[in-house]
Amino acid sequence: MSIIDGRAIARKYQEILRHAVAVLANDAVIPAIAPILVGEDSAARVYYRAKARLAEKLGIRFCGIKLPEGTREEDVIDAVNGLNADPQVDGIFVELPLPAHISREKIARAISPEKDIDGINPVSMGRMLVESASAATYRQLNARQSVLLPATPQAVMKLIIESGIDIVGQEAVVIGRSLSVGRPLGLLLLTEGATVTICHSKTRSMETITQRADILCVAVGRLRFLTSDMVKQGAVVIDIGINVTPEGIVGDVDYERVAPRTRLITPVPGGVGPMTTTIIMANVVKCASNRT
Ligand code: NAP
């Protein structure tokens, strides 16, 4: 068993981004990210601060907006529209979870597809789906300047590819079918040539499916959901889950028992999380390079 060190892979990629930012500076372009934080949710605040820190490290301008808990939905949309219209802002990101009275879908629709660094606008989703049909690989798809892929699925692909795992022809199973994680991840794995199954809360006999997986990705949001009896010996396991416990952040995988059965596994923390923040910055740089 080996660990996929998300922090190390992210650091390596950050060096490439730093270089890309320096190249853009030659054209007087400074990439700028504008995360929007509404309310006081502790997880959302952590993600917001992590973006501020990484942006500073990479030379990306941070134009975050903090709005109070009671902000009306139309005022959040107004804030998005202001950022859409600002030529100095390249990427817009809405921190989740939003307060209950604000619809994530409405906010997603308001973000300009050209600044949609988490690929959540329906236009971004449509581009991903359509363009994936003509791309032979995930990397070809991601290389297209007009395509902005959702950050977490991209982070998972990057970790798998950087770890030297050949995805082509492999049996990949994703648990979770959300719009931002499970569904797009299934599509990216499919684009790269895996045979993909997506499981969810209505899946019957899930362990008979997960036991077939060469690559098993878990995005459920339940503490220690994936147990060792669900995992084939020698599988690659990617734990996307983030569960906040009194002992700290824990993933969706029963790590102690599952890890010995795997060929490679991501820890939580230190796996998908740091890579996701880095990919968000990569998408900002991509948007900024479209300015030149
Ligand atoms: P979500 O929207 O709540 O989706 C959870 C998915 O899990 C749903 O598709 C749901 O199925 C499925 N599910 C729930 N209970 C299940 C069960 N008993 N058996 C099988 N499937 C079940 O969550 P999400 O946004 O995809 O996020 C998933 C996890 O990833 C969360 O812990 C989140 O915090 C984490 N996350 C991490 C990062 C990162 O950077 N590491 C980024 C984003 C999210 P149904 O559709 O049938 O209800």
Boltz pocket constraint, residues with backbone or C-beta under 6 A from the ligand:
constraints:
  - pocket:
      binder: B
      contacts: [[A, 152], [A, 175], [A, 176], [A, 177], [A, 178], [A, 179], [A, 180], [A, 181], [A, 182], [A, 199], [A, 200], [A, 201], [A, 202], [A, 203], [A, 218], [A, 219], [A, 220], [A, 221], [A, 222], [A, 239], [A, 240], [A, 241], [A, 242], [A, 243], [A, 272], [A, 273], [A, 276], [A, 277]]
      max_distance: 6.0
